[in-house]
């Protein structure tokens, strides 16, 4: 393994190393990968990385970073060294993800209807009362199959014990799956000889599975349903994904102005040939903006009357309005209890231990240990609004202490995890970098889990921030059934 493309101290990172053991010896499944990259000179590896960057630019694979100076489109940051996970290990993770989404959908149905879990004292009433994502307009609704979150992006982290833990569930408009698909295509084009050394489970069946998930929501039987992807527009950070998924599914990419709700409460798409009825909307617009008749009256992104159409069963919407009631970092802490309550099963995937600042004892502990904990607001995403205690200043900790005291329900904390590391190409050679993983889970009349997902990598040395908007990148994730 000693090669000029490799860092001498790779195996001594103070976290679980997914690629080599403590002596620097590759794990059985990563040995072929290390052998391949060890055979490349620094110049060859740099040239391959440059080819990847050129392919990304040519394909227009971008994301948008929102800054005070304005919105900036950037090329998708991609690392050429794949992350390898054994299929046997993944099968357990897959079962845990299916179990988790099943319980979450049962919870959402219950919350908008009988609220048994609240009456039985399993879920605190005060958490529900203070939920920013509880939608009164959804009370009494039961969407098809009693499924609200049809697409879930669950963030997993691997701790120093080598086990996967659930960090959070993204149930509103989870993004990132198109980058997972693009990552695999890049590896196929530029490293085919490396892929040939492994039996890798495919990911390119995702869009077909997504189409089937959405089609099952159609209120009309028989004919091929008309499916549209509702996007906020080209300035949205995930617009590349919206257009890519629409194209691959054979769906129409539309904005709110392209749709209208008729006098029959059906949704229609405006076309040059006239109005075409829409059966299913895969919406990538937040609840607040989808229907100015019900939510924000000033929204220009949604469709007036859409909620009325959905509640009357004239159109399917994924994810359903109101699904975000379970996409709350405080609600997250109760998911293991939901699994036991609704499914009468033990959770397969554990949560990261959490402290809820709404409880006096937890709040006291958090305030006394801000320098050791990660503090998160209940409803932010993208890594924003967080405090990473081990990397914070005294001034930042004082600021968060004031926020917690003022709005304890809105904050929770977790220990700073030693995220696992994987080999990553850096300016100094191949070095360990911290990663998380976002698999995508689909549910309607059946469920589906991607073989792996989007691995996000903290490209800065020592950083635990993997979000692309804050300097992170990604890499292809291989669920491997063996070496050829």
Wavefront OBJ file of the C-alpha trace (Angstrom):
o trace
v 0.000 0.000 0.000
v 2.953 2.370 0.331
v 2.690 4.614 -2.743
v 3.161 8.245 -3.598
v -0.623 8.667 -3.993
v -1.152 7.669 -0.371
v -0.678 9.482 2.921
v 1.676 7.733 5.331
v -0.522 8.400 8.376
v -3.814 7.314 6.754
v -4.617 4.526 9.230
v -4.113 6.645 12.339
v -7.247 8.796 12.111
v -8.991 8.885 15.532
v -12.253 7.504 14.135
v -13.612 4.258 12.746
v -11.743 3.620 9.513
v -13.934 1.945 6.900
v -11.053 1.078 4.605
v -8.079 -0.208 6.605
v -7.474 -1.667 10.060
v -5.388 -0.118 12.828
v -2.226 -1.569 11.284
v -2.938 -0.001 7.906
v -3.947 -3.290 6.293
v -6.887 -2.990 3.877
v -10.141 -4.714 4.800
v -11.012 -7.700 2.628
v -13.462 -5.779 0.449
v -11.278 -2.701 0.018
v -8.080 -4.540 -0.889
v -8.849 -4.546 -4.645
v -9.664 -0.849 -4.509
v -6.411 -0.003 -2.748
v -4.493 -2.173 -5.208
v -6.044 -0.281 -8.110
v -5.314 3.206 -6.797
v -1.826 2.206 -5.648
v -1.097 1.371 -9.269
v -1.798 4.934 -10.361
v 0.830 7.650 -10.130
v 0.009 11.022 -8.656
v -0.087 12.446 -12.185
v -2.458 9.733 -13.447
v -4.781 10.135 -10.483
v -4.827 13.909 -10.861
v -5.589 13.514 -14.560
v -8.533 11.219 -13.781
v -9.833 13.705 -11.235
v -9.559 16.482 -13.842
v -11.551 14.338 -16.304
v -14.253 13.956 -13.666
v -14.393 17.718 -13.110
v -14.649 18.306 -16.864
v -17.457 15.733 -17.182
v -19.351 17.375 -14.324
v -19.092 20.800 -15.931
v -20.094 19.458 -19.357
v -23.165 17.742 -17.892
v -24.157 20.840 -15.927
v -24.223 18.993 -12.604
v -24.444 21.945 -10.239
v -25.856 23.078 -6.926
v -26.597 26.557 -5.652
v -25.021 28.148 -2.593
v -26.975 31.001 -1.028
v -24.710 33.780 0.239
v -25.079 37.362 1.363
v -23.490 38.398 -1.906
v -26.064 36.462 -3.925
v -26.695 32.971 -5.224
v -23.707 31.116 -6.669
v -23.947 28.059 -8.950
v -21.094 25.657 -8.362
v -20.016 22.426 -9.989
v -20.849 19.362 -7.922
v -17.766 18.475 -5.795
v -17.031 14.788 -6.411
v -14.329 12.544 -4.995
v -13.124 9.712 -7.239
v -12.442 7.106 -4.514
v -15.595 5.044 -3.868
v -16.979 4.140 -0.466
v -17.390 0.367 -0.130
v -19.958 -1.349 2.132
v -20.613 -5.106 2.294
v -24.016 -6.289 1.079
v -24.503 -8.458 4.170
v -24.116 -5.420 6.404
v -26.359 -3.334 4.174
v -29.237 -5.816 4.352
v -29.662 -5.032 8.038
v -29.553 -1.291 7.359
v -32.170 -1.682 4.619
v -34.552 -3.500 6.970
v -34.061 -0.793 9.560
v -34.850 1.968 7.052
v -38.059 0.254 5.899
v -39.101 -0.230 9.519
v -38.420 3.387 10.360
v -40.379 4.901 7.478
v -43.318 2.565 8.095
v -43.524 3.787 11.707
v -43.153 7.433 10.698
v -46.028 7.192 8.233
v -48.219 5.526 10.863
v -47.318 8.360 13.223
v -48.268 11.078 10.727
v -51.611 9.404 9.978
v -52.288 9.105 13.698
v -51.313 12.710 14.440
v -53.746 14.079 11.849
v -56.540 11.767 12.931
v -57.057 9.930 16.250
v -53.817 11.008 17.989
v -53.719 7.748 19.903
v -49.996 8.047 20.542
v -50.603 11.331 22.366
v -53.561 10.035 24.364
v -51.534 6.999 25.427
v -48.726 9.219 26.715
v -46.072 7.908 24.321
v -45.627 11.203 22.468
v -45.736 14.513 24.417
v -48.680 16.750 23.678
v -46.549 19.872 24.125
v -44.220 18.812 21.296
v -47.177 18.579 18.956
v -48.672 21.868 20.127
v -45.433 23.715 19.402
v -44.731 21.992 16.072
v -43.989 24.466 13.291
v -44.800 21.850 10.668
v -48.181 20.658 11.949
v -50.737 21.682 9.312
v -54.261 22.239 10.587
v -55.507 21.927 7.010
v -54.463 18.255 7.032
v -56.527 17.229 10.063
v -58.874 14.393 9.185
v -57.115 13.587 5.894
v -56.085 10.027 5.058
v -54.078 9.929 1.821
v -53.885 6.801 -0.293
v -52.289 3.843 1.551
v -52.127 6.108 4.635
v -48.712 7.176 3.376
v -47.610 10.797 3.751
v -43.843 10.597 3.301
v -43.381 8.771 0.002
v -39.748 9.787 -0.347
v -37.484 9.862 2.687
v -33.808 10.733 2.876
v -32.510 9.301 6.158
v -29.081 10.507 7.263
v -26.876 7.782 8.730
v -23.542 8.094 10.498
v -21.066 5.430 11.527
v -19.617 5.869 14.984
v -16.338 4.604 16.434
v -18.026 1.283 17.307
v -18.482 0.628 13.577
v -22.289 0.678 13.794
v -24.665 2.831 11.761
v -26.842 5.312 13.660
v -29.709 7.437 12.384
v -28.842 11.116 12.614
v -32.097 12.525 11.222
v -35.048 11.861 8.901
v -35.799 14.185 5.972
v -39.474 13.867 5.084
v -40.500 17.124 3.452
v -38.611 17.566 0.171
v -35.435 15.469 0.611
v -32.807 16.128 -2.024
v -29.578 14.588 -3.240
v -30.662 11.445 -5.060
v -29.786 12.778 -8.524
v -26.216 13.316 -7.342
v -26.128 9.688 -6.174
v -27.125 8.659 -9.715
v -24.636 11.017 -11.362
v -21.820 9.763 -9.137
v -22.333 6.210 -10.375
v -22.414 7.322 -14.016
v -19.149 9.214 -13.553
v -17.455 6.143 -12.090
v -18.735 3.945 -14.915
v -17.363 6.330 -17.534
v -13.989 7.067 -16.004
v -13.108 4.029 -13.839
v -14.708 1.033 -15.620
v -11.731 -1.206 -14.882
v -12.174 -0.627 -11.134
v -15.908 -1.368 -11.225
v -15.126 -4.593 -13.069
v -13.287 -5.859 -9.982
v -16.455 -5.837 -7.832
v -20.009 -7.147 -7.866
v -21.803 -3.876 -7.130
v -25.537 -3.565 -6.550
v -27.111 -1.093 -9.023
v -28.597 2.295 -8.180
v -29.802 3.286 -11.652
v -33.165 1.592 -11.068
v -34.128 4.379 -8.666
v -36.041 6.525 -11.147
v -38.114 3.531 -12.277
v -38.906 2.779 -8.643
v -39.773 6.430 -8.017
v -42.087 6.435 -11.018
v -43.893 3.317 -9.739
v -44.185 4.853 -6.263
v -45.758 7.995 -7.693
v -47.949 6.187 -10.236
v -49.549 4.180 -7.414
v -50.954 7.472 -6.053
v -52.978 8.223 -9.179
v -56.704 8.709 -8.537
v -57.452 7.286 -12.003
v -57.059 3.611 -12.832
v -56.089 2.096 -16.131
v -54.385 4.780 -18.196
v -50.741 5.735 -17.772
v -50.914 8.503 -15.145
v -49.815 12.032 -15.897
v -47.039 12.830 -13.419
v -45.409 16.235 -12.998
v -42.477 17.470 -10.948
v -43.369 20.798 -9.335
v -40.256 22.963 -8.959
v -39.839 26.460 -7.469
v -37.788 27.295 -10.553
v -34.276 27.592 -11.890
v -32.951 29.560 -8.910
v -33.659 26.759 -6.442
v -30.539 25.012 -5.138
v -31.855 21.602 -6.219
v -33.128 22.613 -9.669
v -30.649 20.295 -11.383
v -32.211 17.406 -9.490
v -35.768 18.461 -10.308
v -35.072 18.593 -14.035
v -32.974 15.436 -14.029
v -35.584 13.315 -12.252
v -38.397 14.630 -14.435
v -36.457 13.782 -17.561
v -35.526 10.290 -16.403
v -39.098 9.462 -15.319
v -40.675 10.853 -18.468
v -42.567 13.360 -16.321
v -43.227 17.025 -17.057
v -41.208 19.626 -15.148
v -43.593 22.408 -14.171
v -43.772 25.552 -12.068
v -46.847 26.716 -10.191
v -47.949 28.991 -13.044
v -48.122 25.963 -15.357
v -50.912 24.357 -13.302
v -54.490 25.318 -12.575
v -57.286 23.786 -10.498
v -60.529 23.588 -12.464
v -64.137 23.999 -11.361
v -64.257 20.201 -10.975
v -61.395 20.437 -8.418
v -59.055 18.505 -10.702
v -55.551 19.784 -11.427
v -54.719 20.653 -15.026
v -51.455 21.430 -16.808
v -51.423 24.188 -19.389
v -50.048 23.006 -22.728
v -50.047 24.383 -26.270
v -52.757 21.821 -27.055
v -54.961 22.921 -24.158
v -55.427 21.673 -20.601
v -54.206 18.202 -19.613
v -55.350 16.625 -16.374
v -52.579 15.896 -13.857
v -52.830 12.760 -11.723
v -49.771 12.989 -9.467
v -47.560 15.868 -8.381
v -44.046 15.167 -7.106
v -43.659 18.485 -5.394
v -40.336 20.054 -4.544
v -41.952 23.156 -3.038
v -42.342 23.610 0.726
v -45.782 23.420 2.351
v -45.916 27.151 3.012
v -45.815 27.918 -0.698
v -47.838 25.151 -2.395
v -51.286 26.745 -2.155
v -51.896 30.474 -1.544
v -55.549 29.670 -0.853
v -54.564 27.779 2.324
v -51.031 28.751 3.312
v -49.024 31.846 2.356
v -51.320 34.138 0.372
v -48.329 35.863 -1.256
v -46.844 32.657 -2.701
v -46.110 32.712 -6.420
v -44.685 29.178 -6.393
v -47.770 27.094 -5.745
v -51.197 26.429 -7.198
v -54.379 28.030 -5.842
v -56.833 25.290 -4.853
v -54.258 22.486 -4.787
v -55.052 21.488 -1.208
v -58.748 21.355 -2.035
v -58.051 19.043 -4.968
v -55.794 16.787 -2.901
v -58.216 16.515 0.021
v -61.008 15.515 -2.378
v -58.847 12.754 -3.820
v -58.579 14.332 -7.280
v -54.764 14.395 -7.319
v -51.931 12.606 -5.550
v -49.147 14.655 -3.960
v -45.765 13.348 -2.857
v -44.628 14.074 -0.299
v -48.052 14.835 1.101
v -48.663 18.259 2.655
v -48.185 17.999 6.400
v -45.593 15.229 6.278
v -43.117 17.647 7.841
v -44.756 17.191 11.241
v -42.411 14.197 11.593
v -39.438 16.044 10.050
v -38.474 17.734 13.284
v -35.273 17.090 15.199
v -37.201 16.949 18.465
v -39.778 14.515 17.058
v -36.800 12.449 15.848
v -35.963 11.560 19.453
v -39.286 9.713 19.763
v -38.987 7.527 16.642
v -37.712 4.458 18.575
v -40.804 4.750 20.784
v -42.986 5.056 17.654
v -41.543 1.820 16.274
v -42.395 -0.017 19.468
v -45.826 1.604 19.703
v -47.056 1.109 16.132
v -45.125 -1.979 15.002
v -44.489 -3.740 18.323
v -40.869 -4.206 17.245
v -37.485 -3.208 18.570
v -35.740 -0.560 16.439
v -33.209 -2.122 14.088
v -31.256 1.115 13.637
v -30.529 3.119 16.795
v -30.838 6.875 17.147
v -27.908 9.008 18.157
v -28.386 9.771 21.893
v -30.232 13.069 22.202
v -30.955 15.713 24.823
v -34.186 17.692 24.507
v -33.847 21.211 25.864
v -37.590 21.345 26.582
v -36.892 19.107 29.587
v -35.268 20.862 32.526
v -32.753 18.133 33.323
v -31.643 17.806 29.699
v -31.490 21.580 29.302
v -29.302 21.924 32.390
v -26.902 19.285 31.053
v -26.746 20.922 27.614
v -26.078 24.400 29.003
v -23.287 23.026 31.186
v -21.679 21.107 28.317
v -22.062 23.318 25.267
v -18.357 22.938 24.513
v -18.789 19.169 24.045
v -22.144 18.880 22.257
v -23.695 19.520 18.861
v -26.752 21.749 19.305
v -29.414 21.778 16.578
v -32.572 23.795 16.022
v -35.656 21.657 15.478
v -36.450 22.663 11.912
v -33.318 23.884 10.147
v -31.544 21.856 7.450
v -28.363 21.987 5.406
v -26.152 22.258 8.473
v -27.368 25.795 9.214
v -28.167 27.151 12.671
v -26.033 24.542 14.448
v -23.415 24.802 17.143
v -20.551 22.317 17.066
v -19.325 22.773 20.592
v -15.818 21.388 20.124
v -15.168 23.950 17.371
v -17.035 26.896 18.880
v -15.937 30.122 20.531
v -17.022 31.334 23.950
v -19.083 34.036 22.236
v -20.915 31.459 20.071
v -21.680 29.283 23.072
v -23.068 32.290 24.977
v -25.280 33.100 21.991
v -26.680 29.561 21.852
v -27.217 29.480 25.604
v -29.444 32.541 25.238
v -31.332 30.957 22.337
v -31.926 27.746 24.277
v -33.180 29.601 27.344
v -35.531 31.710 25.230
v -36.942 28.820 23.128
v -36.099 25.485 24.764
v -38.608 23.511 22.623
v -36.732 24.563 19.508
v -33.389 23.009 20.466
v -31.923 19.584 21.007
v -28.353 18.404 21.440
v -26.288 15.330 20.704
v -22.782 14.230 21.587
v -20.101 15.072 19.039
v -19.749 11.824 17.141
v -16.482 10.527 15.824
v -17.796 10.076 12.273
v -16.198 7.252 10.337
v -13.585 8.069 7.711
v -12.986 6.839 4.175
v -10.076 7.403 1.805
v -10.414 10.658 -0.126
v -8.225 12.314 -2.748
v -6.745 15.550 -1.395
v -4.020 17.937 -2.477
v -1.624 16.000 -0.219
v -2.588 12.583 -1.585
v -5.106 10.037 -0.312
v -6.181 10.879 3.224
v -9.044 10.044 5.602
v -12.070 12.323 5.590
v -15.280 12.110 7.621
v -18.501 10.995 5.924
v -22.197 10.451 6.437
v -24.680 8.623 4.211
v -28.142 9.509 2.914
v -30.019 6.471 1.559
v -33.395 7.121 -0.055
v -36.477 5.160 0.962
v -39.682 5.045 -1.080
v -43.120 4.012 0.169
v -46.617 3.900 -1.353
v -48.245 0.509 -1.981
v -44.796 -1.025 -1.355
v -41.394 0.113 -0.175
v -37.961 0.384 -1.755
v -34.504 1.306 -0.436
v -31.589 2.427 -2.587
v -28.531 0.182 -2.605
v -26.408 2.628 -0.665
v -27.146 6.291 -1.183
v -25.426 9.638 -1.282
v -22.189 9.618 0.680
v -21.306 13.164 1.672
v -17.727 13.847 2.629
v -16.155 16.657 4.642
v -13.371 17.682 2.273
v -11.609 19.867 4.831
v -9.204 18.036 7.135
v -10.774 17.357 10.526
v -14.108 18.879 9.553
v -17.381 17.160 10.472
v -19.486 19.354 8.147
v -20.394 17.308 5.087
v -23.031 19.580 3.520
v -22.125 20.699 0.007
v -23.367 24.195 0.821
v -20.661 24.424 3.478
v -17.660 22.950 1.735
v -18.510 19.258 1.609
v -18.444 16.931 -1.378
v -19.661 13.481 -2.305
v -18.498 10.109 -3.549
v -20.005 7.004 -5.108
v -21.269 4.444 -2.577
v -20.840 0.783 -3.501
v -22.865 -1.952 -1.861
v -20.659 -4.892 -2.771
v -21.656 -8.544 -3.010
v -18.084 -9.714 -3.416
v -14.895 -9.300 -5.428
v -14.616 -10.656 -8.954
l 1 2 3 4 5 6 7 8 9 10 11 12 13 14 15 16 17 18 19 20 21 22 23 24 25 26 27 28 29 30 31 32 33 34 35 36 37 38 39 40 41 42 43 44 45 46 47 48 49 50 51 52 53 54 55 56 57 58 59 60 61 62 63 64 65 66 67 68 69 70 71 72 73 74 75 76 77 78 79 80 81 82 83 84 85 86 87 88 89 90 91 92 93 94 95 96 97 98 99 100 101 102 103 104 105 106 107 108 109 110 111 112 113 114 115 116 117 118 119 120 121 122 123 124 125 126 127 128 129 130 131 132 133 134 135 136 137 138 139 140 141 142 143 144 145 146 147 148 149 150 151 152 153 154 155 156 157 158 159 160 161 162 163 164 165 166 167 168 169 170 171 172 173 174 175 176 177 178 179 180 181 182 183 184 185 186 187 188 189 190 191 192 193 194 195 196 197 198 199 200 201 202 203 204 205 206 207 208 209 210 211 212 213 214 215 216 217 218 219 220 221 222 223 224 225 226 227 228 229 230 231 232 233 234 235 236 237 238 239 240 241 242 243 244 245 246 247 248 249 250 251 252 253 254 255 256 257 258 259 260 261 262 263 264 265 266 267 268 269 270 271 272 273 274 275 276 277 278 279 280 281 282 283 284 285 286 287 288 289 290 291 292 293 294 295 296 297 298 299 300 301 302 303 304 305 306 307 308 309 310 311 312 313 314 315 316 317 318 319 320 321 322 323 324 325 326 327 328 329 330 331 332 333 334 335 336 337 338 339 340 341 342 343 344 345 346 347 348 349 350 351 352 353 354 355 356 357 358 359 360 361 362 363 364 365 366 367 368 369 370 371 372 373 374 375 376 377 378 379 380 381 382 383 384 385 386 387 388 389 390 391 392 393 394 395 396 397 398 399 400 401 402 403 404 405 406 407 408 409 410 411 412 413 414 415 416 417 418 419 420 421 422 423 424 425 426 427 428 429 430 431 432 433 434 435 436 437 438 439 440 441 442 443 444 445 446 447 448 449 450 451 452 453 454 455 456 457 458 459 460 461 462 463 464 465 466 467 468 469 470 471 472 473 474 475 476 477 478 479 480 481 482 483 484
